[in-house]
């Protein structure tokens, strides 16, 4: 049956773009956001790297990295209250700054998502073979992840599975994510409890006494260390905005997604603080043994700590939690990419065929398939070209994340610049978004400058310029070229944009809770 775009009609349960309505609540939206952030995977991959930069100041760095995310989450919430659209950053920035800025913002989001989907699938495969190898005591199984053909075949199969789940609709996604998120958070909680028990009984590897100053970002940090840590921290929070791309499928679409986003950011911060404090107090931040700054274990801290903290069976459970975290994030990360493509297609910024929705499942089915197929093709090509290419692509994510998050934050302030509803608007629609945008702009500038150094990322360079910088600029340049192509194919969008840049009149209502 041909997929069609369903117009909205009363009582149909289908929205104007053909998406199912009233399917996502605050808690389920927050769970999907947490799943996209992938706390178990993110922690094992970033704790060691951040510890090497800032030592015992990791909690302060996570708090500092959360600040621009939290301020930007308010920008997303306020924009969503006024214009609930699954295009999120694309739609809002196009309405505030015009079609060209909106197009590039949407492109930055889609490109970053395709790159991170490749990384997530790769990590899930790597940890999956590691888990199976240890489970059966066979190093040959673990070594399969290093075989290029097996790795690519397994990764593409996993991407296809995630695409199939996303194709079946957001209801299936919610059920799967509830199980996977609760599982990984439960295992992380067990890790924290077990670490504190060993610390209290004197069995910790290198116990460090608790110090409240760990949470103070204004002491004991050089500017270079602070910026390096915050850059890693911002990447660690990326993904919470998935809640907002589900706005047209949410109950009370004007308010539910924004509240889910704020709840997601708060839950992720609490998780990161608990795990990092437990890990620091248990193992310290030294460069030898189980120390978190040990370069031999920095890129996979849980591989070193799982057995000592949780014991044999418990350690295997932590490996499985990282696999579940990666798989869950792989599946949910498809959601914002597909819905941004749907919105861009429906407005004429992308080919209009991407606006097609499935007549039964009410999802952007063609966009889901395109996102999955593009990810599989991207991963296959980069793996056969060079693993360094994929590594540096992932390293360029910080630049792309700050690019489209920052534009969205500034779009909120500009969109509501004439708002006259008192102190609430001044704080949440102007002050918070501008501060968040300025912080992201600062990190963006530092990341661009640092990435020009050939030593950044894999150490590769082009003409003496770091490959990470070349790739980040190349991705944005490719977007500009594709925008030019779409400008020729569909000049109407670039002439008219999404809607007028001024927000529509809003009815007076009681102030919402902060």
NORHUWO-V174757 format. One record per backbone hydrogen bond with DSSP energy under -0.5 kcal/mol. CO is the residue of the C=O (numbers start at 1). NH is the residue of the N-H. If there is no record, write none. Layout:
co = {CO & CO}
nh = {NH & NH}
This chain:
co = {4 & 4 & 5 & 9 & 13 & 14 & 15 & 19 & 24 & 25 & 26 & 27 & 28 & 29 & 30 & 31 & 32 & 33 & 34 & 34 & 38 & 39 & 40 & 41 & 42 & 43 & 44 & 46 & 47 & 48 & 49 & 50 & 50 & 51 & 54 & 55 & 57 & 58 & 59 & 60 & 61 & 62 & 63 & 64 & 65 & 66 & 67 & 68 & 69 & 70 & 71 & 72 & 73 & 74 & 75 & 76 & 77 & 78 & 79 & 83 & 85 & 87 & 88 & 89 & 90 & 91 & 92 & 93 & 94 & 98 & 99 & 100 & 101 & 102 & 103 & 104 & 105 & 106 & 107 & 108 & 109 & 110 & 111 & 112 & 113 & 114 & 115 & 116 & 117 & 118 & 119 & 120 & 121 & 122 & 123 & 124 & 125 & 126 & 127 & 128 & 129 & 130 & 131 & 132 & 133 & 137 & 138 & 138 & 139 & 140 & 141 & 142 & 143 & 143 & 144 & 146 & 147 & 148 & 149 & 150 & 151 & 152 & 153 & 154 & 155 & 156 & 157 & 158 & 159 & 160 & 161 & 162 & 163 & 164 & 165 & 166 & 169 & 170 & 171 & 172 & 173 & 174 & 175 & 176 & 177 & 178 & 179 & 180 & 181 & 182 & 183 & 184 & 185 & 186 & 187 & 188 & 189 & 190 & 191 & 192 & 193 & 194 & 195 & 196 & 197 & 198 & 198 & 199 & 211 & 212 & 213 & 214 & 215 & 216 & 222 & 223 & 224 & 225 & 226 & 227 & 228 & 229 & 230 & 231 & 232 & 233 & 234 & 234 & 235 & 237 & 239 & 240 & 241 & 241 & 242 & 243 & 244 & 246 & 247 & 249 & 249 & 250 & 250 & 252 & 252 & 255 & 256 & 257 & 258 & 259 & 260 & 261 & 262 & 263 & 264 & 265 & 266 & 267 & 268 & 269 & 270 & 271 & 272 & 273 & 274 & 275 & 276 & 277 & 278 & 279 & 280 & 281 & 282 & 284 & 286 & 286 & 288 & 291 & 294 & 294 & 297 & 298 & 298 & 300 & 300 & 301 & 301 & 302 & 304 & 305 & 306 & 307 & 310 & 311 & 312 & 313 & 314 & 315 & 316 & 317 & 318 & 319 & 320 & 321 & 322 & 323 & 324 & 325 & 326 & 327 & 328 & 329 & 330 & 332 & 332 & 333 & 334 & 335 & 336 & 337 & 338 & 339 & 340 & 341 & 342 & 343 & 344 & 344 & 344 & 345 & 351 & 352 & 353 & 356 & 357 & 358 & 362 & 363 & 363 & 364 & 365 & 366 & 367 & 368 & 369 & 370 & 371 & 372 & 373 & 374 & 375 & 376 & 377 & 378 & 379 & 380 & 381 & 382 & 386 & 386 & 387 & 388 & 389 & 390 & 391 & 392 & 394 & 395 & 396 & 396 & 397 & 398 & 399 & 400 & 401 & 402 & 403 & 404 & 405 & 406 & 407 & 408 & 409 & 410 & 411 & 412 & 414 & 415 & 416 & 422 & 423 & 424 & 425 & 425 & 426 & 427 & 430 & 431 & 432 & 433 & 434 & 435 & 436 & 437 & 438 & 439 & 440 & 441 & 442 & 443 & 444 & 445 & 446 & 447 & 448 & 449 & 450 & 451 & 452 & 453 & 456 & 460 & 462 & 465 & 466 & 467 & 468 & 469 & 470 & 471 & 472 & 473 & 474 & 475 & 476 & 477 & 478 & 479 & 480 & 481 & 482 & 483 & 484 & 485 & 486 & 490 & 490 & 491 & 492 & 493}
nh = {6 & 357 & 7 & 12 & 21 & 9 & 18 & 15 & 251 & 29 & 30 & 31 & 32 & 33 & 34 & 35 & 36 & 37 & 38 & 39 & 42 & 43 & 44 & 45 & 46 & 47 & 301 & 50 & 51 & 52 & 53 & 53 & 54 & 55 & 57 & 58 & 61 & 62 & 63 & 64 & 65 & 66 & 67 & 68 & 69 & 70 & 71 & 72 & 73 & 74 & 75 & 76 & 77 & 78 & 79 & 80 & 81 & 82 & 83 & 85 & 88 & 90 & 92 & 93 & 94 & 95 & 96 & 97 & 98 & 102 & 103 & 104 & 105 & 106 & 107 & 108 & 109 & 110 & 111 & 112 & 113 & 114 & 115 & 116 & 117 & 118 & 119 & 120 & 121 & 122 & 123 & 124 & 125 & 126 & 127 & 128 & 129 & 130 & 131 & 132 & 133 & 134 & 135 & 136 & 138 & 139 & 141 & 142 & 143 & 144 & 144 & 145 & 146 & 147 & 147 & 148 & 151 & 152 & 153 & 154 & 155 & 156 & 157 & 158 & 159 & 160 & 161 & 162 & 163 & 164 & 165 & 166 & 167 & 168 & 168 & 169 & 173 & 174 & 175 & 176 & 177 & 178 & 179 & 180 & 181 & 182 & 183 & 184 & 185 & 186 & 187 & 188 & 189 & 190 & 191 & 192 & 193 & 194 & 195 & 196 & 197 & 198 & 199 & 200 & 201 & 203 & 204 & 202 & 214 & 215 & 216 & 60 & 217 & 219 & 226 & 227 & 228 & 229 & 230 & 231 & 232 & 233 & 234 & 235 & 236 & 237 & 237 & 238 & 238 & 240 & 242 & 243 & 244 & 245 & 246 & 246 & 247 & 249 & 250 & 23 & 24 & 22 & 253 & 255 & 256 & 259 & 260 & 261 & 262 & 263 & 264 & 265 & 266 & 267 & 268 & 269 & 270 & 271 & 272 & 273 & 274 & 275 & 276 & 277 & 278 & 279 & 280 & 281 & 282 & 283 & 284 & 208 & 206 & 292 & 293 & 294 & 291 & 294 & 297 & 298 & 300 & 48 & 49 & 303 & 304 & 304 & 305 & 306 & 308 & 309 & 310 & 311 & 314 & 315 & 316 & 317 & 318 & 319 & 320 & 321 & 322 & 323 & 324 & 325 & 326 & 327 & 328 & 329 & 330 & 331 & 332 & 333 & 334 & 335 & 336 & 337 & 338 & 339 & 340 & 341 & 342 & 343 & 344 & 345 & 346 & 347 & 348 & 349 & 350 & 348 & 354 & 355 & 356 & 366 & 4 & 362 & 20 & 358 & 365 & 368 & 369 & 370 & 371 & 372 & 373 & 374 & 375 & 376 & 377 & 378 & 379 & 380 & 381 & 382 & 383 & 384 & 385 & 386 & 389 & 390 & 391 & 392 & 393 & 394 & 395 & 396 & 397 & 398 & 399 & 400 & 401 & 402 & 403 & 404 & 405 & 406 & 407 & 408 & 409 & 410 & 411 & 412 & 413 & 414 & 415 & 416 & 417 & 503 & 419 & 426 & 427 & 428 & 429 & 430 & 431 & 432 & 434 & 435 & 436 & 437 & 438 & 439 & 440 & 441 & 442 & 443 & 444 & 445 & 446 & 447 & 448 & 449 & 450 & 451 & 452 & 452 & 453 & 469 & 466 & 456 & 459 & 467 & 465 & 462 & 470 & 471 & 472 & 473 & 474 & 475 & 476 & 477 & 478 & 479 & 480 & 481 & 482 & 483 & 484 & 485 & 486 & 487 & 488 & 489 & 490 & 493 & 494 & 495 & 496 & 497}
